[in-house]
């Protein structure tokens, strides 16, 4: 009893410095190793300057794109092209793009393909990675070798196109999903993370009568939220930014996703359907329309990335090292 009182008193006593012990702040720098010297002020200033220049190099072009998309035809003409300082802000370009037409339809196509494709890719990748992570699964070594071989050897563009054509997938939205649905690299990252989960935990669940599906759903996936979030973002960004499959397998202009419409607009200087008259009458600038389509293409990635950023280090490094 006396020992318990002494321990409690020692915990409640202030630190030897004269005040209560403070909890480390979440923003405080981590403790430096003994062999690492304390950085000088010049070094810290140099690092800050480099980071500032890097941020400006990334944000300044984005600023120009956004400001130009919000500028009127008069402001763009006065600036001689791209606008750096906003003077006459207007949302006419976005209103025209989202009022119905090719751009609106292409945006809906991109959203649908991204959602369906990401769900399908994640389902197949998680199931494949979980099966390959279990040492007792049937033929897991041979299947793993076959998957690894596809990372270094491929049939090529023409055989792939002939395969898609023979399956009747041309001019179909499935042609935007199935040919690039699986990434072996993502499967390997998931497999490495799944292998790091305690085998005793899985064995105890199996003793309680849980099957593989329940173990995957109730134990493995909740413990792998970091890597699942990262791989989901990878697949989503890949589907949203994809344009090559659409240009190869789709001949109908009404089925094109947003990226292909943006390429047509920027490279060929063609106005989307429904905007040609507005540009000709001087109500809208073609450059503002181009920048507005770019903003619409970049916006989902820019919005979703910060929410998954905190999982990047844990998800990628842990999955790669343990694999």
SELO-61676 format. One record per residue: y, x, z of N, C-alpha, C, CB in turn. Coordinates in pm, whole numbers, plus 50000, padded with zeros to 5 digits. Atoms other than C-alpha are relative to their C-alpha. Glycine has a CB too. Example, Ala and Ser with C-alpha at 12.3 -4.5 7.8 and 13.67 -1.06 7.14 Angstrom:
<atoms>
498815008950000495505123050780501205009050000500034990150125498814991849994498945136750714501094992350073500465004149858
</atoms>
This chain:
<atoms>
498795008350000500005000050000501255008650000500014990750121498854990949996502345028650081500255006449865499805010750105499864993950132501655044649744500634990449901498645004649947499405010050089502525012249567501484998850025499334986450017498575000949967505845009949752500775012149950500204998550152499324988050047506685046049672500164999849849499235012550043499905000850147505925040249303501084990449958498674995949939498975010050034508085008949294501385005450028499784987150078498694994349967510925027149470500415010649899499975006050140499694989550098510695056249225500434994049867498795009149980499605006450126510925032448929501394994250008499014989149962498705006349986513965014949069501115010050030499954989750110498984990149965515715047249170500715004849876499375011850075499264994950115518455060248940499515013749960501475000550028500424987050052517875090648729500695011150077500305001149849499474988549926518565125648864501425003249959499125012149980498644997150047521765127148661501054991650069500084997949851499025007849927523345101148882500104985849952501325006349991499935013650052522845069248679498644995349957500984999249884501295005550043520065046348565499605005649864500044984749995500514994950128517855058548280500284990049889498495003150008499645008650113519025044447947498875000149897501335004649936500995001150106516685031547684500585005849871499574985249979499484994450125516985050047352500414989049903498965009149935499525009750097519005031247096499155000349874501475002749964500795000750123517225019246782500665007649887499784985549958499274992550104519935036746577500095014950033501394994249983499904986049961519625069546766499065008549915499665001850149500824991050081518275099446576498745003750076500795012749963501254996249932514655108146652500115014050056498804999149904499934986549939514075138746874499585010649899499115000850125500254989250095514155171146678498945009450055501295007749970500994990149953511275196046694500705012250060499085004449883499434988549930511805226946907500425010849901498995005750101499714989150093511735250446608501094996549899498735003849927499015004250098514305230646411501405001450059499754985449955498654997649952517915241346449500844987349991500665011349922499075011150003520665216646523500915001349878500814999450129499184998950120522555208446201501475002450033499864987549915498584997149981526065221446169500844988649945500385013349932499115010450050529085199946099500155000849849501375001150066499894998550146529355214445751498764994449931500195014949963501215005550058525715205645683499984984850001498805005250073499955014649992526165170045805501014994349901500354995550141499005004750095529345166345598499495001149856501305008050016500564998650134527545179745290498974989349968499375013649985500995010650021524655155345335500684986549979499044999250120499295012550017527065126645379500684998949865501034998550109499345000150130528975136645067499014997649887500745013149977501025001950103525795138744860499514985649997498815009550023500445013949994524625104644982501074990549948499634996250143498915008350049528045089844911500085000449848501335004450060499964998850146528055103344555498814993049935500025014749960501175006850054524515090544501500184984950003498745003950077499755014449991525495055744622501034995549897500484996350141498995003550101528575055644400499415000449860501205009550009500634999350131526485066544103499114988249969499205012649989500855011750020524195036744158500834987149998498944999250110499275012549985526705010144263501124998349899500574999150139498875001450092529565018144024499614993349867500595013749973500385007450122527695008043704499694985450027498795006549936500265014049968526494976443878501294992350021499134999050125498705006349980530054968843981500644996649866500945009250082499415002550132531224972143621499314988449930499925012649912500755010850065528464949243495500384986550061498485002350014499685012749935529214922243754501444995849970499795001150151498595003450024533004923843710500214995749855500925012150033499855003750141532734922643330499424986249973499325010449910500595013350020530434892343349500884988950056498634999350064499115010049940533064874543561501405000249940500095002150148498674998650059536034884243342500164990749881500275014549958499695008650115537734862043088500115008449872501324992250024499874992850127538044870842721501295008049995499944990349883498724993150000541684880542774499905013050080501114991050056500134988149917540824904943055499145010649932499424996550136500874990550069538054920842848500735006449883498714993249953499234994650113540334924742547501065009850049500664988649920498984990949947543054940442760499395013150050500774993350113500674987849952540554965042914499365007849886498954996550102500614993250113539214973742571498495000850007500555013849989501464999949986535624965742671499624997150144499405013449956500445001949862534064969943014501174999950096499005010950039498925001949904536254959043304499595006350133500344984850018500264993749871536474979943621500754993250113500375014649995499185006549898539234961443809500114985249965501415006650012499955014450032538904923243828501444994950002499154992050100498655005850009542044905343715499964984949977500775006749887500085014450032541054871343573498554995750014500554997049854501395003449972537854859143735499684985949949499725000850152500475012950050535944831043567498474999949998500574997149859501465001650000532384817643583499524992749876499554992450125500345007250123532364803843231498695005249941501135001249898501224994350059529624827843115498764994850069500045015450007501165004949926527234817443390499824985049983500145003450149500105014550022528064780643345499384996949865501374993550011500555002450134527294782542975498535004349993500825007649894501384995450005524094802643029499064990650071499905013850061500865008649920522744778543291500164985249967500285002150145499795014150037523864746543118498874994549914501314998549928501115004550085520644744442918500045007249867500054984749978500074992450124519494764342618498965010850011501365006049966501024989650007517554795442536499955008350128500255008949882499984991749879518674815542841499414992550119501435004750032500575008049891517894787343085498514998749987500644986350005501445001350023514504782042927499295013450025499734995249857500614986849979513784819642928499955003450148500785010749924500024997449856514724821743297498874992550068501344996050063501105007749943512284793943384498655005949961500094985449954501254993650043509584811243179499735012450084500075003649850500184987849920510154843943364499614996850144501275008449998500335003849862510064826743703498564995150008500964989150050501365005149999506844808243618498965011049981499844989549894500934989150025505104838943478499935009350120500405007949874499984991149884506184859843777499234994150117501445002950043500695006349888504934834844035498504999249976500574986150025501435001650029501614827043867499325013549987499794991749872500594986950020500964862843763499865007750129500825007949903500084992849873501754877144106498904994450089501344999550073501075006049919499464852344282498635003849946500154984650002501304996650059496624859044039499685014850021499994996749849500224985649985497044896844052499695003750144501215007949951500244997049859497214897544432498634995050044501094994050087501305005349960494154875444469498875009149951499814985849944501054991450055492024897144239500055013850065500145001249847499884986549944493384930044379499525000450144501455004849992500435000249860492834920144744498494998650010500704988550076501455001849996489284907944680499285012649954499594988149912500634987850050488424938844477500155011450101500615004149865499774989249904489974962644732499164998150125501475000950037500815002449880488194945945023498535002949974500184985550048501394997050033484844947844847499745014949989499614993349872500174985550015485344984544762500195007550132500985005349898499794993349872486414992545118498804998850093501224994350067501205001649916483084980845263498915009049944499534985150004500974990050047480565009245239498664993849963499795010650105501295006050029477594985545229500024990149887499494993450121499945009750109478804964044940499215005049879501464997349960500884996950111476634962844629500755007349888499354987349946499454992650113477484989544371501455003850012499824992249878498564997449985480874997344521500395013749947500414998850145499684986650050480695034344425500114999949848498945010150046499965000350146479905027344060501204992049950498714994049944498835007950040482555000544037501285008050021500074986850080498824991749975485085024344192500155010749893499915006550137499934989950106484205051243936500484994049869498645006649981499565006650124484655026543650501494997050006499214987049977498575002849986488055016143785500825012749987500284993350133499274987350010489135052343823500035005049856499365010550091500034995550139488065059443465501064993049917498634997849938498985007350078490425032443336501405005250024499954985250034498684994249976493345051143492500295011649907500115004550144499824988350085492775080743260499654997549854499165011350053500435003050137491205064942951500254985249973498505003649977499765013850041492255033442767499634998349854501484996150023500435002850137491205016542445501135002249900499484985849989498884998550093494685018242295500644986649968499555006749872499225012050028497204993442164499304990649902501365003849946500605008550103495384980941854498754992950050499675008249876501155007349945492024973342022500394989550104499025009750063499555009949902493884955942305500574987749931501045006150094499435011350073495814934542058498904991849933501025004949896501105007250064492624925841869499194992050102499085009749926500705007349895490944916042196500764987550041499775008950121499195011549962493814893342296499994989549890501455004450031500015009450112493854878141949498654992949989500315007349868501325006150010490084872241948499754989950112498925010850004500125009549891490364854342283500914987949983500305006850132499115011250025492974830842136501174999250096499244987350008498914999849903495704841642377501375002249937499755010650102498694998250064498434848242120500774986950004499835004949853499125011649983501404824842155499574991650120500014991549873500395006649876500174816642504500585008050116498454998850011499454993249883501674824242843498965008650070500564989950098501044991549942498304838442950500055014149943498634993949976499874986650058499024867442715501025008450075500414999049853499034992749920501874876842949499445003850136501254991950018500574997849867499574877643254498715008149995499744986850068501334994049995495984887143175499945014549955499084991949917500144986050041496434919842979500495010250101500735002149872499464990549900498384935743265499894994350141501485003349968500125006849870497104915543561499595009450111499004988749990500564991549896495364943843745500535014249986498464999949994499604986049993496694977743850499005007350091501475001550053500984992549921494015002243964500675007650113499225009749910499274992949895496605021944158500244990850120501335005449947499775009349890497514991044363498714996750074500644987249947501295002649935493824984144428499625011650091498904997649895500344988449918493345019544555500865000750127500185012849919499135000049882496335016544789499514989550100501474997149961500525010449912494994983644928498665004350063499824986949923501304995449948491504998544962500185010450110499155005749887499774989949898492825028545154500504993950131500995010249951499505006449878494655005745397498904992150068501194990749968501105007849941491644982945445498985009050069499314991649892500954990849938489445013045520500505005250134499715011749907499454995349873491795022545803499904990150113501425003749981500165010049895491144990245991498735003050080499934985649939501104996649911488854994946290498724992649961500374996750145501295005950034485234989146197499424992150117499015010949957500485007349883484494978146554500574986050005500355007550128499395013350002486924949246514499294990949901501495001149964500715008050101485164937546198498594996950046499985007449865501375002349952481724941846355499974989450109499405013150053499965010149895482734921246658500204986149943501115003250100499825013150065483944893146431498734995749929501165000649900501255003450068480704894846235498934995550101499495012049919500945004149895478694892246560500304985750044500075009650121499625013749962480674860546643499714989949892501484999650034500395009350105479454845546317500964998949885499814986850058499025000850109482434852046086499445006649874501335006650041500404994350128481704857945719501075008949943499664989149903499044990750061483444881545482501324993249965499405006249875498775007050037485924855345363500864997750123499674986549932499235002549878486944846345717500535013050059499144992850103499534987149950487144882745821501205004849919498885010549994498894995950085489384890045524501254991950029499634998849853498855008849984491624860045586500605000750140499604985849968499525000849862491834861045966500275013650064499004992550083499884986949936491614898246045500665010349909498645005050044499544989050086492164921545749501404997449947499025001949882498675002750058495134904445582501114999750104499974986949926498924999349900497154898445904500325014350045499634991850120499754986149961496724935445991500555008349884498735006350051499574992550119497714945745637501244993949937498885000649897498825006750056500964926545598500955009749932500744992450109499064990250058502954958145524499585003649858500075012650087500434995750133500854970145231499914988149905498655007050009500055011950085500364934545101501404996549950499384988150075498635002950041504134929245097500475009849893500945000450120499584989950097504704961944908499334997749865499685014150052500725002050126502004955444648500444987149933498484999850023499485012550058503254919744602501325002449929500174989350108498734996850065506714933144528499785007949872500915007950096500294992250121505274958244281499564990949886498925010550029500475009150105503454930944090501124990749954498814991650052498935009450037506424907044101501055006849913500664994350126499014992750080508864933243971499435003349863500445012950071500624997150129506384942843700499994988149907498595004850021500015012150084506024907143575501424995949961499324988450074498635004250030509744899943599500665009149896500844999950129499374990550091510724931343409499225002149871500175013250069500844997750118507924930043150500614993549876498584994550023499505005250127508974925542789499085003549883501405005349973500794995150113506444944542576498934990049959499365013450035501055009750034503614919042597500584987949929499274995650125499395011650065505974890942502500395003249856501234995350078499634996150137507294909742200498795002349911500855012450003501204997150076503724917542096499174987649973499175010250073500935011350011501874884942154500674986649977499184999250123499315012750017504554857842130500845000149873500884997050122499215001650123506004846041798500994988650011499084997749881499115011449980507684814441925501195004450085499244988250067498804995949928511274821342028500234991950126501214998949910499805008549883511224792442274499135004350119499714985649965500894995549893508474809642477500385013650057498585000549949499644986649956510244842942524500554999950142501025006149905499414998949865511024853842883501415005649994499135008950089498594996149991514454864343003500245014149950500494998850142499804986250040513994901542941500085001449849498885008750053499974999250146513284896342570501274993949944498784993149940498735005950043516304873642532501145009750026500264986650074498974990249969518434900142701499995011449898499825005650142500094989350100517134926642459500594995549868498545004449981499435005250124517964904842161501514999150007499424986249969498565001749985521414898342298500735013350001500314992450128499314987249984522284934442384499835008849878499495007250122500264990750111520644953542097500444994249865498535003549995499715006050130521044929241807501334992749996498914990749962498705006549992524344914841929499924985449955501025007449915500175014050035523004879441883500324991450121498584997349949499685009149892524424851442092498854990450021501304992549973501055009749976521874828842261500344986549938499754998550149499805013150059521384794342119500874991550091498654993049974499095008249924524214771542231501275007150041499324994950120498824992449961526724799442295500785005249881499615011450090499334994550117527594809341941501344993449974499134998649879498765007150025530244782341902501055003450104499754985149997499054996749894531834790442239500605013849979499334999350136499494986550026532144826942140500934999949879498845009849977499165000650120533544818741797501364993750027499304992349890498745006649970536224795741938500875007950097499744986350055499214991849909537394822842178499934995950144501404999849958500135004149861536384804642496499205010050082499354986550007500914991349930533844831042581499895013349927498624993650014500164986850059533434868242524498525003449991500765010750083501394996250016530164880942385499595010750099499765004849860500304989649904530364911142616499774994150139501135010350005500195006649871530714888342920498644993350007501114989850025501325006450004527594869542812498915010450017499804992449868500994989449986525644901942778499895004750144500355011849909500014995449861526664913643125499464989250093501405004250043500495010849915525914879243274498474999049993500634986649959501465000250013522364880043135499405011750075499585000549851500494988549923521914915043284500014997050149500865012349970499935003349858523054902443624498894990350038501384994050035501075009649972520624873243605498645006850002500014988849897501284992950003517804897343521499845009250121499885008149872500074990749886518674921243808500044993050135501145009949992499755006649872519484895444075498754997950085500654986749975501175002249912515954885844194499475012750064498884993649921500494987349945514884922144237500955005150108499845010649887499024995349902518104930944418499974991950128501394999849940500035008649881517704901344655498725002250081500114985349958501284999049930514004906144738499725014050055498894995949907500334986349959513904943944769500385003250144500685009849910499674996549861515794946845103499044994050102501404995550033500905006349904513354922845272498665007250008499794985449964501294992950002510354944345173500205014950027499294997949865499734985749986512074978045216499435005850128501505002449996500494994749872511034981445580498505002150000500374990750113501454998350008507374979245477499615011649909499354987349951500354990050099507575006745214499305012150062501245004649926500544987849941506925036545440498624997650058500935005250108501305002949937504095020745638498964996049897500154989050104500965005050096502485003345345499525010549903500594988849926500404990450102502505031245088499395012550060501195003849914500514987449945502035062145304498684998050072501015006250096501255002349928499345047345528498864997349904500154988550099501065003050096497405032945237499595012049918500434989049908500334988450083497625065145037499285010750082501275005949938500604989349920496745089045323498584996350044500875003250123501325004149951493835068945460499014998149888500124987150080500925001350111492405063745112499395013149962500674994149882
</atoms>
